[in-house]
Amino acid sequence: MTSSRPFNFAPGPATLPEPVLRQVAEEMLDWHGSGMSVMEMSHRGKEFVSIAERAEADLRELLAVPANFRILFMQGGGLGENAIVPMNLSRGGKVDVVITGSWSRKSAAEARRYADVQIAADIGKTGVIPRDWQLRDDAAYLHLCTNETIDGVEFHDLPQSANGVPLVIDISSHMLSRPIDWSRVGLAFGGAQKNVGPAGLTMVFVREDLLGRALDICPSAFNYETVAAHQSMFNTPPTFAIYVAGLVFQWVKGFEYAGLRGLAAIERQNIDKARLLYEALDASSLYENRVDPSCRSRMNVPFFLKNEALNEVFLADAKAAGLLQLKGHKSVGGMRASIYNAMPLAGVQALVSFLKTFEARHG
Ligand SMILES: *Cc1c(COP(=O)(O)O)cnc(C)c1O
């Protein structure tokens, strides 16, 4: 099926796989002969329970989530988790945070309201993840943002905890783009709207031994132990978002690329897309990416035009060429191409060809 839709490089809410959008449209008025839209179903009815159970099982399979981790479907987004995590895990004690960009900085600031936060290391403006971390052995957890959506900085390997302190990772903008080494993780969280589905759903993967530590002030609906005990149905979950995310999981499971299938195929395509784009930027004398190659994000590629006076015309020409939402985050300026799972290789090829044409005309 060929599409006439433009390529959408939005950072989030972001582009979704077209087959998923088509299926949602087809099932909108009557889900599987139930006579109801998924939006109109009881979250406790057998139809929706089957949707939620399949979504969770598919997600567990795709990411090879071990049996001692619970998967929670919650609300509140990544920013909500910045408070929900310390309320559940810090016991009011110590939390170490490595700052690699805007989102980990926000996480540290929010956690300060609940815990004694120490900045273990700070990337500053260096563009490279610092090596030396000041870690406390008695910290309740160490927080990292493993893909900084605004700054385009990604951890390509998780650190091994030397001191047994649980690792908490914000995976909002690269969840399901690559496998996760769960042996190094205590808790992972992420909002759906970057790489997984519509806004409104937040996924939490929590190791069972970390349940039951919540502060008294933690709202019941945000208490991981309570949510886990009710299979994510303590209160009404974001049903429609769970349904669409479930369709995305099925799409990923069936995804084929370079002789691979499923998450391995998705990851391989993400590697190829990112390489294509970074190579084009590095080869250019008009554009530049300022992140060290050792930690460049496969998902979010910020870049700057060396002649900033061209920014407006760049965006207008890109839009006319069917390349949408390339404007960088207001805090850093420039451009950013978010190339999540649902961005096909053809989208990145179209962007690269536009970059070259634009440079030839204006460079
Ligand atoms: C988008 C994002 C958030 C915030 O998500 P909200 O759903 O808007 O609260 C947090 N962390 C990262 C890494 C993000 O990309």
The ligand as an SDF file (V2000), in Angstrom:
LIG
                    3D

 15 15  0  0  0  0  0  0  0  0999 V2000
    8.5840   13.4910   26.4530 C   0  0  0  0  0  0  0  0  0  0  0  0
    9.4700   13.0430   27.5380 C   0  0  0  0  0  0  0  0  0  0  0  0
    9.1070   13.1820   28.8840 C   0  0  0  0  0  0  0  0  0  0  0  0
    7.8430   13.8600   29.3280 C   0  0  0  0  0  0  0  0  0  0  0  0
    6.7230   13.1680   28.9240 O   0  0  0  0  0  0  0  0  0  0  0  0
    5.2610   13.7430   29.2610 P   0  0  0  0  0  0  0  0  0  0  0  0
    4.4020   12.6190   28.8150 O   0  0  0  0  0  0  0  0  0  0  0  0
    5.0740   14.9950   28.4730 O   0  0  0  0  0  0  0  0  0  0  0  0
    5.1860   13.9860   30.7060 O   0  0  0  0  0  0  0  0  0  0  0  0
    9.9740   12.7120   29.8450 C   0  0  0  0  0  0  0  0  0  0  0  0
   11.1380   12.1270   29.5070 N   0  0  0  0  0  0  0  0  0  0  0  0
   11.5180   11.9910   28.2200 C   0  0  0  0  0  0  0  0  0  0  0  0
   12.8280   11.3380   27.9090 C   0  0  0  0  0  0  0  0  0  0  0  0
   10.6990   12.4480   27.1980 C   0  0  0  0  0  0  0  0  0  0  0  0
   11.0730   12.3030   25.9210 O   0  0  0  0  0  0  0  0  0  0  0  0
  1  2  1  0
  2  3  1  0
  2 14  2  0
  3  4  1  0
  3 10  2  0
  4  5  1  0
  5  6  1  0
  6  7  2  0
  6  8  1  0
  6  9  1  0
 10 11  1  0
 11 12  2  0
 12 13  1  0
 12 14  1  0
 14 15  1  0
M  END
$$$$
